[in-house]
Amino acid sequence: MSGLGQRVRNTYASGAPANYVPGLGRGAVGFTTRSDIGPARAPMAQDGTADAPFLPPAGRGAGRGRGVEIPGMDPSGPAGAGRGSGTAGMGGFGREKDENEDFGDYSETNYDEFSGYSSRGLFQDTPYDQDDKEADDVYESVDERMDSRRKRRRELRQLEELKKQRKEMPKISDQFADLKSSLQQMSDAEWEMIPDIGDYSLKYKTNTALQKRNEMFAPVPDSVLGANAGQSTNVSGTITPAGNGMDTPASGMTSSMTGLAGARGAVLSHKLDKMSDSISGQTVVDPKGYLTDLNSLKLTSDAEIGDIKKARLLLRSVTMTNPKHGPGWIAAARLEEVAGKIVQARKIIAQGCESCPTQEDVWLEAARLQNPENAKTILAKAVRHVPKSVKVWLQAAQLENDDELKKLVMRRALEFIPNSVKLWKALIELEDIDGARILLGRAVECVPQAVDLWLALARLETYENAKKTLNKARAAIPTEPSIWITAAKLEEAQGKNLDMIDRIIQLALKSLQKHQVVMNREMWLKEAEACEQAEAPLTCDAIVRASLDVGVEPEDRKRTWMDDAENSISRGAVLTAKAIYAAALKVFPGKKSIWLRAVALEKRVQEGKSPEPVEQLLQKAVTCCPHAEILWLMAAKEVWTNGSVENARLILRQAFSANPNSEAIWLAAVKLEWENDEIDLARALLAKARAQAPSPHVWMKSVLLERECAEKREDEENLVLEGVKMYPDFPRLHMMAGQFYEALEPPNFDKAKKMYREGVQHCPKSIPLWILSSRLEEKVNGVTKARSVLELARLKNPKNDQLWLEAARLEARWDNPKGQEMLMAKALQECPESGILLAESIDIAPRAQQKRASFTALKKKDNDPAVCLSVAKLFWQERKYSKARKWLERTVQLDSDFGDAWAHYYLFELKHGSKDAAEKILKRCVNSDPHHGEKWTCVSKLTQNRRKKVGEMVKLVSLTLPFAEQP
């Protein structure tokens, strides 16, 4: 008890005794690792000089990493070699761990003079941002560029060295290549004559010595021999052995191994025979899959041969287990056929015919495996067992070479199966028209539900008999709509009583509804489209008129019918769409949009034909919609373009009566007289229009007429100045006034600048007015004043691509490429998706950078016609004509109103295509009737080109293109 108060001595605190070697008492052997020695390189002191060898660096505290405090050192100070809360040496494993979870390798092998330790590089703690990525990409591109400079020469040198090396030290396989190639000429006998090579390796010798050593034996001791002799001696001393049965051989010990193999095969066969359903008696393994799989089986390997053996065993089990299963016999026969044993296949299928005499597929398979003569015999047996099999009779008829024999077989078949439509059709196809008519009459009696037979009979009969036939068919099959439609087609083909067509279709709808036959509007429209393809337009119209209201709510009729018409047009059924529009106009006669759609479709139908249907439809349109100005204008233009000026004037007079103050009709009348050189009438009409229906466009047309036809320039000046006073917010009058003073001889630039200045004050959003003003300042005062005008315009109209484009071109005209480049960069920043700016960036880029500029433009705006045209011009310059043609085609498809694209396309085909291709492009351009485009408007707005047609205008514009001067 007295010892409870004594303190236990702390052995670890007092330190180890002198000359203590850990583990020596238990026989451990000490060793030294590299971590005990330290790096081979001497550490550097703080002043840059090397410390003494094998000394720790300054500031290091031993054990500090595991939490041991060092006297005289601040615990919060910089850590020494033992960093953070490392666990090395105190029950921890692995390297020390710093406060940043650093498990780096700081051994000598991981040190580099440039970047230090690889796990803690020079910029390891610096975040990797976008600038670093761009810098890496630049260095990588430089490396690739440097590597590709002499890549070709380096590859050739490496190839020469490789050839030299192979020549000096060729491979063994190359040395014996010629000998190997001759081995394929050797026969099997020569191969077998080659002796087997002996094994003289060390491994063989070792194994042989070991085998000999194992075969060595020692003599059996005498004790063992004596014991065996004692056991074999009779106990009683008589000649009768002991009754233990040991002298009798054990049962089965002398049996051969073949008996075991036979037993194993018997067990396997028993298992296969038992693989059947005890209830249904059918095999669990589906043999029907072999009917298709075995056709593609090819004997190309031992594995497939093994599969055939397995399949043969399986199918044998199937036929033995369920002999009445026909597909099993067929599969077994096809297996033998694939294996190349056609005789065995015929035997198997013959057994199948005996086991399954009532299954037609087995008989057909048996006939297929035989030659034609034997096949006839087999099918003759088949029809005795399955006399009502249509397939067997058809196959039997097909084997006959003479048509009369085929007819005989078919007639015999119809005695057993009179209601088979296939047999009747096959027999009718072999007959002539008279015989087919007789057979069809008998066929519809035997098979009254066969619609095809009724319709075929009606087509072969006369008109009166066909009507009787269709009436019988309708009575026999009242639920079939095709009979009613055929009756309507019959009336249309006869052409006598066309009113009966609508009556028949209406009766069809009522009869089908009475018999509860569901026929929606889509199904009826499909029937109408089928009638259109069968060249029965009146029946098509009747079906549309009768069925258009089926399943449509009154408030949805217009939208639904327009969708139906568009769908029919997309499928190419223009007559069906025309009938839909006609039916819709009867319900909505005052809808201008439906009339416009109907007129456009009628023009498409009558293209290249008589223009009268279009004129008649437009006459109906203006009658139903008298206040629709566009319909009056279309009617007048249609009549005028067809050569009847008087009828056009009459239509415009009627339009004036219906719309007395319509600006569009006044201008149309003026244009009609103007184009027909009736200048006085045109001038009188304009004067009357200015008095009764004044408008800016009327004044503009008046000024244009006087500019072209007036003998005195004062008349034009008075009109334009009066128009500017009346309509100061109409920018075109200001532009025409400025252009008038610019065109004077000599020009009056002061008044022109005044007109433009007043124009931009009243119309600051008019971009063409700003551009005309800047160009006048450029012409009179130079580039500085023009720049200021454009800068002011951009302030008034920010983010306007046309003003930026004009500013960049201004610098280009004054030979300032840097200024042009700077302005284009600013323009693309402000208007990044402007098509005209992107196209200009491609056109003005240096030759080496044009491709990159085109990639950038297409990435931003790949569906802009201006960008596509610039890409096409780029390929044209590079003489890649197929790609240029593709991009030109894409441009005109994107915007058919883009005149510049048509001019480039026409010129391209003239220079690098054919005249026929150029004429096709010209015709397409005329049909599109373009009005826009920078080059196009510059040429078309000229006074001398005002009356030019589209075809002539395309040729004129193409002559102004830069490519026109190239060969």
VEXSE-991925 format. One line per 3 residues: number of its first residue (from 1); their letters; for each residue x, y, z of C-alpha. Coordinates in steps of 0.1 Angstrom, whole numbers. Example, Ala and Ser with C-alpha at 12.3 -4.5 7.8 and 13.67 -1.06 7.14 Angstrom:
1) AS) 123:-45:78  137:-11:71 .
% end
This chain:
1) MSG) 0:0:0  29:23:6  39:21:-30 .
4) LGQ) 7:37:-42  21:71:-37  53:67:-56 .
7) RVR) 57:83:-90  64:61:-121  96:71:-139 .
10) NTY) 91:84:-174  115:64:-194  108:82:-227 .
13) ASG) 114:117:-212  149:108:-199  162:98:-234 .
16) APA) 179:67:-246  210:53:-229  244:56:-245 .
19) NYV) 252:32:-274  215:22:-277  207:5:-309 .
22) PGL) 169:0:-315  158:-36:-321  193:-51:-313 .
25) GRG) 179:-71:-284  154:-90:-307  180:-97:-334 .
28) AVG) 169:-68:-358  195:-55:-382  197:-18:-387 .
31) FTT) 197:-2:-422  199:32:-437  176:48:-464 .
34) RSD) 180:79:-486  156:98:-464  181:93:-435 .
37) IGP) 210:106:-456  192:135:-473  196:149:-508 .
40) ARA) 230:144:-525  230:181:-534  242:204:-507 .
43) PMA) 215:227:-493  218:264:-499  219:289:-471 .
46) QDG) 197:320:-470  225:341:-483  229:320:-513 .
49) TAD) 260:300:-501  260:263:-496  256:251:-460 .
52) APF) 279:225:-445  272:190:-459  245:170:-443 .
55) LPP) 233:198:-422  196:207:-421  186:241:-436 .
58) AGR) 182:271:-415  151:273:-394  144:236:-393 .
61) GAG) 133:221:-360  135:184:-356  102:168:-346 .
64) RGR) 83:200:-351  62:184:-377  47:160:-352 .
67) GVE) 40:187:-326  72:189:-305  78:224:-293 .
70) IPG) 114:236:-296  127:259:-269  135:293:-281 .
73) MDP) 115:291:-313  81:307:-319  55:280:-326 .
76) SGP) 37:303:-350  69:311:-369  79:297:-402 .
79) AGA) 79:259:-403  110:239:-407  115:206:-424 .
82) GRG) 87:190:-404  58:210:-419  23:213:-407 .
85) SGT) 8:185:-386  28:157:-402  25:122:-389 .
88) AGM) 59:108:-398  76:92:-369  46:92:-346 .
91) GGF) 25:63:-357  19:79:-391  26:64:-425 .
94) GRE) 40:79:-456  54:114:-462  48:144:-440 .
97) KDE) 17:165:-448  17:202:-448  -11:225:-439 .
100) NED) -22:227:-476  -26:189:-477  7:186:-497 .
103) FGD) 20:150:-501  47:160:-526  78:140:-534 .
106) YSE) 109:161:-523  135:135:-531  166:142:-552 .
109) TNY) 152:123:-582  122:147:-583  142:179:-584 .
112) DEF) 147:201:-615  170:231:-617  145:252:-636 .
115) SGY) 112:245:-620  123:229:-586  103:200:-574 .
118) SSR) 79:188:-601  51:183:-576  54:218:-564 .
121) GLF) 63:238:-595  73:274:-599  38:286:-605 .
124) QDT) 19:258:-588  -2:281:-566  -11:305:-594 .
127) PYD) -46:299:-609  -48:288:-645  -69:314:-663 .
130) QDD) -78:323:-699  -46:343:-705  -25:312:-696 .
133) KEA) -46:291:-719  -41:316:-748  -3:317:-741 .
136) DDV) -1:279:-741  -20:279:-774  4:304:-789 .
139) YES) 35:285:-777  19:252:-790  12:268:-824 .
142) VDE) 48:281:-825  61:246:-817  40:231:-844 .
145) RMD) 52:257:-869  88:251:-860  82:214:-862 .
148) SRR) 66:216:-896  93:237:-912  116:208:-920 .
151) KRR) 91:180:-915  93:168:-950  131:167:-950 .
154) REL) 131:150:-916  107:124:-927  126:116:-958 .
157) RQL) 158:113:-938  142:90:-913  128:69:-941 .
160) EEL) 162:66:-957  178:56:-924  151:30:-919 .
163) KKQ) 157:16:-953  194:15:-947  189:-3:-914 .
166) RKE) 166:-28:-929  192:-34:-957  221:-39:-933 .
169) MPK) 201:-59:-906  170:-73:-922  144:-92:-903 .
172) ISD) 143:-130:-904  108:-129:-917  119:-107:-946 .
175) QFA) 148:-130:-954  125:-160:-958  96:-141:-974 .
178) DLK) 103:-155:-1009  106:-190:-995  73:-186:-976 .
181) SSL) 55:-176:-1007  65:-208:-1024  51:-229:-995 .
184) QQM) 16:-224:-1008  24:-245:-1039  31:-276:-1018 .
187) SDA) 6:-304:-1017  -8:-322:-986  15:-352:-992 .
190) EWE) 46:-330:-993  35:-314:-960  31:-347:-943 .
193) MIP) 65:-359:-955  82:-331:-935  96:-348:-903 .
196) DIG) 87:-334:-869  114:-313:-853  130:-327:-822 .
199) DYS) 131:-308:-789  167:-303:-779  161:-275:-754 .
202) LKY) 173:-275:-719  138:-277:-707  133:-310:-726 .
205) KTN) 166:-324:-712  155:-314:-676  121:-330:-681 .
208) TAL) 137:-362:-695  161:-365:-667  133:-360:-642 .
211) QKR) 112:-386:-660  140:-411:-659  145:-404:-622 .
214) NEM) 109:-410:-615  110:-443:-635  138:-456:-612 .
217) FAP) 124:-480:-586  138:-499:-557  132:-537:-550 .
220) VPD) 101:-545:-529  111:-556:-494  107:-593:-486 .
223) SVL) 83:-585:-458  58:-571:-483  61:-601:-506 .
226) GAN) 57:-625:-476  26:-607:-464  10:-609:-498 .
229) AGQ) 19:-646:-500  4:-652:-466  -29:-635:-477 .
232) STN) -32:-657:-508  -26:-690:-488  -58:-710:-479 .
235) VSG) -65:-708:-442  -79:-743:-439  -51:-758:-460 .
238) TIT) -76:-773:-485  -80:-763:-521  -111:-744:-513 .
241) PAG) -105:-707:-508  -119:-688:-479  -154:-677:-484 .
244) NGM) -147:-640:-486  -153:-637:-523  -120:-620:-530 .
247) DTP) -110:-644:-557  -140:-635:-577  -135:-605:-599 .
250) ASG) -154:-573:-589  -185:-566:-609  -179:-542:-638 .
253) MTS) -141:-540:-634  -135:-557:-668  -161:-536:-687 .
256) SMT) -147:-514:-715  -148:-476:-716  -170:-477:-747 .
259) GLA) -198:-488:-725  -196:-456:-704  -196:-435:-736 .
262) GAR) -227:-453:-748  -244:-448:-715  -236:-411:-716 .
265) GAV) -251:-408:-751  -282:-426:-740  -287:-402:-711 .
268) LSH) -283:-372:-734  -308:-386:-759  -332:-393:-731 .
271) KLD) -329:-357:-718  -335:-343:-753  -366:-365:-758 .
274) KMS) -380:-353:-725  -376:-316:-734  -413:-311:-741 .
277) DSI) -443:-296:-724  -463:-323:-707  -496:-305:-714 .
280) SGQ) -493:-292:-749  -468:-317:-762  -447:-291:-780 .
283) TVV) -410:-287:-776  -397:-260:-753  -371:-251:-779 .
286) DPK) -387:-230:-807  -377:-246:-840  -393:-219:-861 .
289) GYL) -363:-197:-856  -343:-222:-877  -365:-215:-907 .
292) TDL) -348:-181:-912  -315:-185:-894  -304:-216:-913 .
295) NSL) -307:-199:-947  -277:-176:-938  -256:-204:-923 .
298) KLT) -223:-209:-940  -198:-236:-934  -166:-216:-930 .
301) SDA) -152:-229:-897  -151:-259:-874  -172:-239:-849 .
304) EIG) -200:-236:-874  -198:-273:-883  -201:-280:-846 .
307) DIK) -232:-257:-845  -248:-278:-873  -242:-309:-854 .
310) KAR) -258:-295:-824  -288:-282:-845  -292:-316:-861 .
313) LLL) -293:-332:-827  -318:-307:-815  -341:-309:-845 .
316) RSV) -340:-347:-844  -352:-345:-809  -380:-321:-820 .
319) TMT) -392:-344:-847  -391:-375:-825  -409:-358:-796 .
322) NPK) -436:-341:-817  -437:-357:-852  -469:-338:-860 .
325) HGP) -450:-304:-858  -444:-294:-894  -420:-265:-889 .
328) GWI) -396:-290:-871  -394:-311:-902  -389:-281:-924 .
331) AAA) -362:-268:-902  -344:-302:-902  -346:-304:-940 .
334) RLE) -333:-269:-944  -304:-277:-921  -294:-306:-942 .
337) EVA) -297:-284:-973  -274:-258:-958  -250:-286:-949 .
340) GKI) -249:-297:-985  -268:-330:-980  -297:-325:-1004 .
343) VQA) -305:-362:-1005  -308:-364:-967  -329:-332:-968 .
346) RKI) -353:-348:-992  -356:-379:-971  -363:-359:-940 .
349) IAQ) -390:-338:-957  -405:-370:-971  -408:-383:-936 .
352) GCE) -424:-350:-927  -450:-353:-954  -459:-387:-941 .
355) SCP) -461:-375:-905  -479:-342:-913  -500:-348:-944 .
358) TQE) -524:-319:-937  -498:-291:-934  -493:-273:-967 .
361) DVW) -459:-258:-958  -444:-292:-955  -456:-302:-990 .
364) LEA) -444:-269:-1004  -410:-274:-989  -408:-309:-1003 .
367) ARL) -417:-296:-1037  -390:-269:-1034  -363:-294:-1027 .
370) QNP) -371:-315:-1058  -366:-309:-1094  -397:-296:-1114 .
373) ENA) -409:-330:-1126  -407:-346:-1091  -422:-315:-1076 .
376) KTI) -453:-319:-1098  -457:-355:-1084  -453:-343:-1049 .
379) LAK) -478:-315:-1053  -502:-339:-1070  -501:-360:-1037 .
382) AVR) -504:-328:-1017  -537:-317:-1033  -552:-350:-1024 .
385) HVP) -543:-344:-987  -549:-306:-986  -573:-300:-1015 .
388) KSV) -583:-265:-1001  -548:-251:-999  -545:-221:-1022 .
391) KVW) -507:-220:-1019  -504:-256:-1031  -527:-251:-1061 .
394) LQA) -509:-219:-1071  -475:-236:-1068  -487:-265:-1089 .
397) AQL) -499:-241:-1116  -467:-222:-1115  -447:-254:-1123 .
400) END) -466:-258:-1155  -449:-242:-1186  -480:-240:-1208 .
403) DEL) -507:-214:-1200  -535:-239:-1210  -522:-263:-1184 .
406) KKL) -520:-235:-1158  -556:-226:-1166  -566:-263:-1162 .
409) VMR) -549:-265:-1128  -566:-232:-1117  -600:-244:-1128 .
412) RAL) -595:-276:-1110  -585:-256:-1079  -616:-234:-1081 .
415) EFI) -638:-265:-1080  -625:-272:-1045  -620:-235:-1034 .
418) PNS) -646:-214:-1053  -643:-185:-1029  -606:-179:-1032 .
421) VKL) -599:-144:-1046  -563:-152:-1053  -572:-181:-1075 .
424) WKA) -598:-161:-1094  -573:-132:-1100  -546:-156:-1111 .
427) LIE) -569:-173:-1136  -583:-140:-1149  -548:-127:-1156 .
430) LED) -542:-157:-1180  -574:-149:-1200  -581:-124:-1227 .
433) IDG) -607:-96:-1223  -637:-117:-1233  -627:-146:-1212 .
436) ARI) -618:-123:-1183  -653:-107:-1185  -670:-142:-1183 .
439) LLG) -648:-153:-1154  -653:-120:-1135  -691:-125:-1139 .
442) RAV) -687:-159:-1123  -662:-147:-1097  -685:-120:-1083 .
445) ECV) -712:-146:-1079  -688:-169:-1059  -671:-141:-1040 .
448) PQA) -696:-112:-1037  -675:-94:-1011  -644:-90:-1034 .
451) VDL) -645:-53:-1043  -616:-56:-1067  -634:-82:-1088 .
454) WLA) -665:-60:-1090  -645:-30:-1101  -626:-50:-1126 .
457) LAR) -658:-63:-1141  -672:-28:-1143  -642:-16:-1162 .
460) LET) -646:-44:-1188  -683:-38:-1193  -701:-13:-1214 .
463) YEN) -715:19:-1199  -750:4:-1192  -737:-30:-1180 .
466) AKK) -711:-12:-1159  -738:8:-1141  -758:-24:-1135 .
469) TLN) -726:-41:-1122  -719:-12:-1098  -754:-12:-1085 .
472) KAR) -751:-49:-1077  -718:-43:-1061  -732:-15:-1040 .
475) AAI) -761:-38:-1029  -736:-65:-1020  -711:-43:-1002 .
478) PTE) -729:-12:-990  -699:-2:-968  -673:3:-995 .
481) PSI) -668:39:-1006  -646:30:-1036  -677:16:-1054 .
484) WIT) -694:50:-1052  -663:67:-1064  -660:44:-1093 .
487) AAK) -695:51:-1103  -688:88:-1103  -657:82:-1124 .
490) LEE) -678:62:-1148  -702:91:-1152  -673:115:-1157 .
493) AQG) -657:92:-1183  -690:90:-1202  -693:128:-1201 .
496) KNL) -731:129:-1206  -747:135:-1172  -720:154:-1153 .
499) DMI) -746:165:-1126  -748:129:-1115  -712:131:-1102 .
502) DRI) -722:154:-1073  -753:134:-1067  -735:101:-1065 .
505) IQL) -709:115:-1040  -736:130:-1018  -755:97:-1018 .
508) ALK) -723:79:-1009  -718:100:-978  -754:94:-967 .
511) SLQ) -752:57:-974  -719:53:-955  -733:73:-925 .
514) KHQ) -764:51:-926  -742:20:-924  -720:36:-897 .
517) VVM) -689:37:-918  -664:62:-903  -648:83:-931 .
520) NRE) -631:115:-918  -621:145:-939  -585:134:-944 .
523) MWL) -596:101:-959  -619:118:-983  -592:142:-994 .
526) KEA) -569:113:-1000  -596:98:-1022  -598:131:-1040 .
529) EAC) -561:132:-1046  -563:96:-1060  -590:108:-1084 .
532) EQA) -567:136:-1095  -539:112:-1102  -565:90:-1121 .
535) EAP) -573:121:-1143  -608:125:-1129  -609:162:-1119 .
538) LTC) -647:165:-1117  -649:136:-1093  -621:151:-1073 .
541) DAI) -641:184:-1071  -672:166:-1061  -655:147:-1033 .
544) VRA) -640:180:-1020  -672:199:-1021  -692:171:-1003 .
547) SLD) -666:163:-976  -650:196:-968  -673:202:-939 .
550) VGV) -669:168:-923  -655:171:-887  -649:208:-889 .
553) EPE) -663:234:-864  -677:265:-880  -652:289:-864 .
556) DRK) -623:267:-875  -633:263:-912  -612:289:-928 .
559) RTW) -580:280:-910  -585:242:-914  -593:245:-951 .
562) MDD) -563:267:-958  -541:241:-941  -557:213:-961 .
565) AEN) -550:232:-993  -514:239:-984  -509:202:-975 .
568) SIS) -523:191:-1009  -501:216:-1027  -470:202:-1008 .
571) RGA) -480:167:-1020  -484:179:-1056  -522:177:-1057 .
574) VLT) -528:212:-1071  -563:203:-1085  -574:192:-1051 .
577) AKA) -561:224:-1036  -579:244:-1063  -611:226:-1054 .
580) IYA) -606:234:-1017  -601:271:-1025  -632:271:-1047 .
583) AAL) -653:255:-1020  -639:278:-994  -648:309:-1016 .
586) KVF) -684:298:-1018  -685:300:-980  -662:331:-976 .
589) PGK) -667:351:-1008  -655:383:-992  -621:370:-979 .
592) KSI) -594:387:-999  -567:364:-986  -585:333:-1000 .
595) WLR) -588:350:-1034  -551:358:-1035  -542:322:-1027 .
598) AVA) -566:310:-1053  -552:334:-1080  -516:324:-1072 .
601) LEK) -525:287:-1075  -544:293:-1107  -514:310:-1122 .
604) RVQ) -493:280:-1113  -518:256:-1129  -522:277:-1161 .
607) EGK) -485:284:-1165  -477:281:-1202  -514:277:-1210 .
610) SPE) -543:299:-1217  -545:331:-1195  -583:332:-1196 .
613) PVE) -589:311:-1164  -568:335:-1144  -585:366:-1159 .
616) QLL) -619:350:-1151  -610:342:-1116  -597:378:-1110 .
619) QKA) -629:392:-1125  -649:371:-1099  -625:383:-1072 .
622) VTC) -630:420:-1079  -668:414:-1081  -668:398:-1046 .
625) CPH) -642:422:-1031  -647:455:-1048  -628:474:-1022 .
628) AEI) -597:452:-1024  -573:475:-1044  -547:447:-1049 .
631) LWL) -572:425:-1067  -581:454:-1091  -544:460:-1097 .
634) MAA) -537:423:-1103  -567:421:-1127  -555:451:-1147 .
637) KEV) -519:440:-1148  -529:405:-1159  -550:418:-1188 .
640) WTN) -523:444:-1197  -495:418:-1198  -517:396:-1220 .
643) GSV) -518:425:-1246  -552:441:-1240  -546:477:-1230 .
646) ENA) -582:487:-1235  -595:460:-1211  -569:471:-1186 .
649) RLI) -582:507:-1188  -618:494:-1184  -608:475:-1153 .
652) LRQ) -591:506:-1138  -622:527:-1146  -643:502:-1127 .
655) AFS) -617:503:-1099  -620:541:-1098  -657:538:-1094 .
658) ANP) -654:514:-1065  -624:532:-1049  -625:569:-1060 .
661) NSE) -597:581:-1038  -573:552:-1040  -537:563:-1044 .
664) AIW) -526:528:-1057  -553:528:-1085  -544:564:-1095 .
667) LAA) -507:554:-1098  -516:522:-1117  -536:542:-1142 .
670) VKL) -507:566:-1146  -482:538:-1151  -504:522:-1177 .
673) EWE) -506:553:-1198  -469:561:-1191  -457:527:-1203 .
676) NDE) -478:530:-1234  -463:564:-1243  -495:583:-1235 .
679) IDL) -476:610:-1217  -503:637:-1219  -529:613:-1204 .
682) ARA) -505:603:-1177  -498:639:-1169  -535:647:-1168 .
685) LLA) -542:618:-1145  -514:629:-1121  -528:664:-1121 .
688) KAR) -562:651:-1113  -548:628:-1086  -529:657:-1070 .
691) AQA) -562:676:-1069  -585:648:-1057  -562:624:-1039 .
694) PSP) -530:642:-1030  -502:621:-1014  -464:621:-1013 .
697) HVW) -462:593:-1038  -484:611:-1063  -461:641:-1061 .
700) MKS) -431:618:-1065  -445:602:-1096  -453:636:-1110 .
703) VLL) -417:648:-1105  -404:615:-1121  -427:620:-1151 .
706) ERE) -415:656:-1156  -379:646:-1151  -381:620:-1179 .
709) CAE) -405:638:-1203  -406:675:-1196  -391:698:-1221 .
712) KRE) -384:725:-1195  -365:718:-1163  -385:745:-1146 .
715) DEE) -416:723:-1145  -397:696:-1126  -382:722:-1102 .
718) NLV) -415:738:-1095  -431:704:-1088  -404:691:-1065 .
721) LEG) -402:723:-1045  -439:724:-1041  -439:688:-1030 .
724) VKM) -412:695:-1004  -432:723:-990  -464:702:-988 .
727) YPD) -447:671:-975  -415:681:-956  -414:648:-938 .
730) FPR) -412:627:-970  -375:621:-975  -377:610:-1012 .
733) LHM) -388:645:-1023  -358:660:-1005  -335:636:-1023 .
736) MAG) -351:643:-1056  -347:680:-1051  -310:676:-1042 .
739) QFY) -304:653:-1072  -321:679:-1094  -297:706:-1085 .
742) EAL) -267:682:-1087  -278:672:-1123  -280:708:-1136 .
745) EPP) -255:721:-1161  -236:736:-1143  -246:719:-1110 .
748) NFD) -258:741:-1082  -241:725:-1052  -252:751:-1027 .
751) KAK) -289:746:-1033  -283:708:-1034  -266:710:-1000 .
754) KMY) -295:731:-987  -320:706:-999  -301:678:-982 .
757) REG) -296:698:-950  -333:705:-948  -340:669:-955 .
760) VQH) -319:655:-927  -334:681:-903  -370:670:-911 .
763) CPK) -361:633:-917  -332:624:-894  -339:587:-897 .
766) SIP) -336:586:-934  -303:568:-940  -301:573:-978 .
769) LWI) -306:611:-973  -276:612:-949  -255:592:-974 .
772) LSS) -264:615:-1003  -255:645:-982  -221:630:-972 .
775) RLE) -212:622:-1008  -221:657:-1019  -198:671:-991 .
778) EKV) -171:647:-1002  -174:659:-1038  -174:696:-1029 .
781) NGV) -154:700:-996  -134:667:-994  -132:639:-969 .
784) TKA) -131:659:-937  -166:674:-941  -180:641:-953 .
787) RSV) -166:624:-922  -183:649:-900  -217:644:-917 .
790) LEL) -214:606:-913  -204:610:-877  -235:632:-871 .
793) ARL) -256:607:-888  -243:579:-866  -251:600:-835 .
796) KNP) -287:604:-848  -289:568:-859  -268:545:-836 .
799) KND) -261:509:-846  -269:515:-882  -248:492:-904 .
802) QLW) -254:513:-936  -238:544:-921  -208:524:-908 .
805) LEA) -204:508:-942  -205:542:-960  -179:556:-935 .
808) ARL) -155:527:-941  -159:530:-979  -152:567:-976 .
811) EAR) -118:560:-961  -112:534:-988  -120:559:-1016 .
814) WDN) -94:583:-1000  -68:556:-998  -68:553:-960 .
817) PKG) -66:515:-953  -58:520:-916  -88:542:-911 .
820) QEM) -110:518:-931  -98:489:-909  -104:508:-877 .
823) LMA) -139:518:-888  -148:483:-898  -136:470:-864 .
826) KAL) -158:495:-846  -187:488:-869  -185:450:-863 .
829) QEC) -184:457:-825  -215:479:-827  -233:457:-853 .
832) PES) -218:422:-849  -246:404:-868  -249:428:-898 .
835) GIL) -248:409:-930  -236:437:-952  -207:445:-927 .
838) LAE) -197:409:-925  -197:407:-963  -177:438:-966 .
841) SID) -151:424:-941  -147:394:-964  -143:416:-995 .
844) IAP) -117:440:-981  -97:415:-962  -62:407:-975 .
847) RAQ) -60:377:-998  -44:355:-971  -70:364:-945 .
850) QKR) -102:362:-966  -108:326:-958  -106:332:-921 .
853) ASF) -129:363:-925  -154:341:-943  -153:315:-916 .
856) TAL) -160:342:-890  -188:357:-910  -205:324:-916 .
859) KKK) -203:315:-880  -222:347:-871  -246:349:-900 .
862) DND) -247:319:-922  -282:326:-936  -275:361:-949 .
865) PAV) -276:365:-987  -249:392:-987  -225:370:-967 .
868) CLS) -232:340:-990  -226:361:-1020  -192:372:-1007 .
871) VAK) -183:336:-1000  -193:327:-1035  -171:355:-1049 .
874) LFW) -142:343:-1028  -145:308:-1043  -149:324:-1077 .
877) QER) -116:342:-1073  -99:310:-1062  -112:293:-1093 .
880) KYS) -132:268:-1073  -161:269:-1096  -182:241:-1083 .
883) KAR) -182:256:-1048  -189:290:-1062  -219:277:-1081 .
886) KWL) -232:260:-1049  -230:292:-1029  -246:313:-1056 .
889) ERT) -275:289:-1057  -278:291:-1020  -278:329:-1022 .
892) VQL) -307:332:-1047  -327:306:-1027  -322:326:-995 .
895) DSD) -335:358:-1011  -350:357:-1046  -355:395:-1045 .
898) FGD) -317:401:-1042  -308:414:-1077  -270:415:-1072 .
901) AWA) -270:377:-1066  -289:371:-1098  -265:393:-1118 .
904) HYY) -235:374:-1103  -251:341:-1110  -259:349:-1146 .
907) LFE) -224:363:-1153  -208:332:-1136  -227:308:-1159 .
910) LKH) -218:329:-1189  -181:327:-1181  -178:293:-1165 .
913) GSK) -209:274:-1175  -229:271:-1206  -253:293:-1225 .
916) DAA) -282:270:-1217  -274:273:-1180  -272:311:-1183 .
919) EKI) -306:312:-1200  -321:291:-1172  -308:315:-1146 .
922) LKR) -321:344:-1166  -355:328:-1168  -355:321:-1131 .
925) CVN) -346:358:-1124  -374:370:-1146  -399:349:-1126 .
928) SDP) -385:362:-1093  -386:398:-1104  -360:412:-1080 .
931) HHG) -360:448:-1069  -332:451:-1043  -295:451:-1042 .
934) EKW) -268:478:-1042  -256:472:-1078  -292:465:-1089 .
937) TCV) -307:498:-1076  -278:519:-1089  -285:507:-1125 .
940) SKL) -323:504:-1123  -328:539:-1109  -312:555:-1139 .
943) TQN) -336:574:-1160  -326:556:-1192  -331:522:-1176 .
946) RRK) -365:529:-1161  -384:510:-1188  -360:481:-1190 .
949) KVG) -374:447:-1183  -359:423:-1157  -340:402:-1183 .
952) EMV) -323:433:-1198  -316:447:-1163  -297:415:-1153 .
955) KLV) -274:418:-1183  -268:455:-1176  -260:449:-1139 .
958) SLT) -237:420:-1148  -216:443:-1170  -209:465:-1140 .
961) LPF) -195:437:-1119  -157:434:-1113  -158:398:-1127 .
964) AEQ) -171:411:-1161  -135:423:-1170  -119:389:-1161 .
967) P) -115:363:-1188 .
% end
